[in-house]
Amino acid sequence: MRKTESWRSAKARLLCHLDRLRGYCQPVENQKTNDEKAEEPLWQRHVRWPGREFLHDIERNTLVLAKHERARQIVPAWKAFKIVDKRVPGLRLVQQVDNLTKRAMDRLKDAGESELAKSAWDADDVATQCLLRDLLLQKKNLAELVSEYRRCIRQRVEAWPLVEWLIEISHPTVRDFDDRTRFIYDGFQEAVEELKVTRRRAKQRERVRRHRLRKKTTSKNRYSV
């Protein structure tokens, strides 16, 4: 396979991005002692999440490598990742994205739901009534509960670009979401259904394009004869 300048540039950018990828979804080290870290709740530890443009740039460069000397559109995008993984095994592209995804899911499960968020689901629940009583008796600190709630929400907001991207490229993790993880994002199922519709439309457009191309080629051959 003859390598073009665009192919080499895309590979170089992808190598750089994958090097950065290893630092995401890892708890950031701070200046606290090991004992303090052990006592610190997981939801209080800050996590660096990849941004939307960064993830899309990985996808764009992957598509450049995968589409080289290919005429057909590659749908879904995860198929392109697997193609590049076979062509350039040294990148370990699929493994690195899989590792990022696993770390992300671990971080989100660690974050869980805040006590306030759980109580909001059912105002008549015994646990909710106990929480309200403890707040009235000042056995629990409202400011601390609100801080915990904000940190949990922050995790979900910062993680959303990654989760949305995994849905868009049809990463296998999308199929593995279950009731234990689906609470992370309301509307997850709607996003999956929207993805399926988008993929069906993309495949239909590709079929129409190939059909028109065949008709055009057939017509040219007929007139040339």
N, C-alpha and C positions, 0 to 999 in steps of 0.2 A: 504494500500500500504506500503510495507516494505521499509524503507529508507536505502540506502546503504551509505557507507562513501563518495563515489564520489558525490552522490546526495546532501548530507549535505554540502560538500565542495563547490559545485557549487552554492548552495543557499547562503552560507555565502559570497562568492565572489560577487554574484549578488546584495546582500543587500548593500555591500560596494560601488559597482559601481553606484547603483541607488541613493545612498546618494550624490555621487559626481555629478550625472547627473543634479541635481537641480541647480547647479551653472553655468551651461553652457547656452549660448545664452542670457545672462543677461548683460545689460550695466554695466561695472565695475565702482564702485564708486571711485571718486577721491577726491582731497583736495579742489576742487573749491566750491565756495559758491553756494547756491540755485539759486541766480539771474544769476550767470555766467553759471550754468548748463542749465537754461531755455533759455538763448540766444545762447547756443552752438548748431550748427546743428547736427542732429542725426547721419549723416555719419561720424562725427568726434569722436564719442564715441566708444572706443574700446570694442569689444565683444569677449568673450572667446568661442571658438568653440571646440567641442570634436574631438579627433584625430581618425584616422582610426583603429589603434590597439585597442584602448579603446572600440570603438563601436563593433568591431568584437569579443572582449572578452565578452561583454554583450550577443551577439548572441550565442557564443559557450556555455556559461553557461546556457542560456535559453534552448538550444537544449538538454543539458544533463538532465535538469529537465523534459522536455517534452517527451524525448525518453524513460524515465524510464518505464520499463515493456511494451514497444511498439516495435514491430518487424518492422513495415513499416517505410519507410523514410518519413519525414515530409516536404512536398513541397506545397507552398512556406514557407519560414522561418517565415513569419508573423503568419502563422497558429500555429506555436510552441509557439509564444508569447501569443496567445489567449488561448491555452491549459494550459500553466503555470498560466495564470491569473485566470482561473477557479479552478485549483488545489491548488494554493497558493494565495488566494485573498489578504492576508495581504501585499504582495509585491506591489500591485497596479501597476503591470508592464505595462499593456497597457496604463493606464492613464498617467503614468510618461513619456512614450515614446511619446504619443500624445501631452502632454504639451510641451515637448522639441521641437517637430516638429512645433507646433504653434508659440512658441517663435522664432524659427529659421526663419520661414516665415515672421513674423512681423519684425525681424531685417533686413532681406533682402529687404523687401518692403520699410522700412525706409531708407535704404541706397540708393535705386533707382539707377539712372544713373547720372554720372557727366555731367556737361555742355559740356565738351570737347567731351565725348563719344556720346552724342546726336547729336552734330554738325558733327561728323565724318560720320554719316549715309547719309547725303545729303549735299554735298558741295555747291549746288546751292540754298539751302533753305534760306528764308529770315532771319530766326533766326541766321543761320550760318554766313551770310554776316554781320549782325549786330554785332555779336560777334567779327568777324575779324576787323570790323571798330573800335569797342571799344578798342581792343587790340592795334591797330595802333595809336589811339588817347590817349593811356595809361589811359583810363577810367576803364579798368579792368587789374588786375595783373595776368600775365601769370603764375608766380610761384605759386600763390594761386590756380589757375585752375588746374595746374598739380598736386598739392598736393591733391586736392579733387579727381581727377581722380585716383591717386595711392591708396588712401584710399578706394574708391569704389571697385577697382580691388582686393585689399587685402581682403575685406570682402568676395568677391566671391571665391577667391582662398582658404581662410581658411574654408569657408562653404562647399566646394565641397566634402570632405570626408563624411560629414553627408548626403548631398543630394544623393551621389552615394550609400551610405549604405541603405537609404530609398528605393531607386530603387531596390537594390539587394534583400531586404527582402520583397518587394511588399507591403510596407506600403500604406494604403488607400490614403494618401496625393498624391501619384503619379498620381492617377486618377483625382485629383482635380486641377492639374496644368492647368492654362488657359493662355490666351494671356497676362494678366497683370503680370504674374509671370514667364512665359517661357523665357522672355528676359534675365533672370538671367544667364542662361547657354545656349550658342550655342551648338547644338547637343543634346539637351535634348531628343528630339523625337527619335533620333537614339539610345540613351541609353535605352529608354523604349522598343523599338523594339528588341534590343539585349537581353534585359531581357526576353521578351516573347519567343524568340527562345531558350534561355537557359532553361527556365522552360519546354518548350515542349520536349526538349531533355532529361531533367531529368525525366519527366514522362514516356517517351518512354523507358529509361533505366530501370526504376522501373518495367514497364510492362513486359519487356523481362526477368528481374531477377525473377519475380514471375512465369512467364510462365515456365522458365527452372527449377525452384524449384518444380513446380507441376509435370512436366514431370519426374524429378528425383525421386520424392516421389512415383509417380505411378509405375515407373519401379521397384523400390525396393519392393513395395507391390506385384507386379505381380510375381517377382522371389521368394519372400518369401512363396507365396502360392504354 
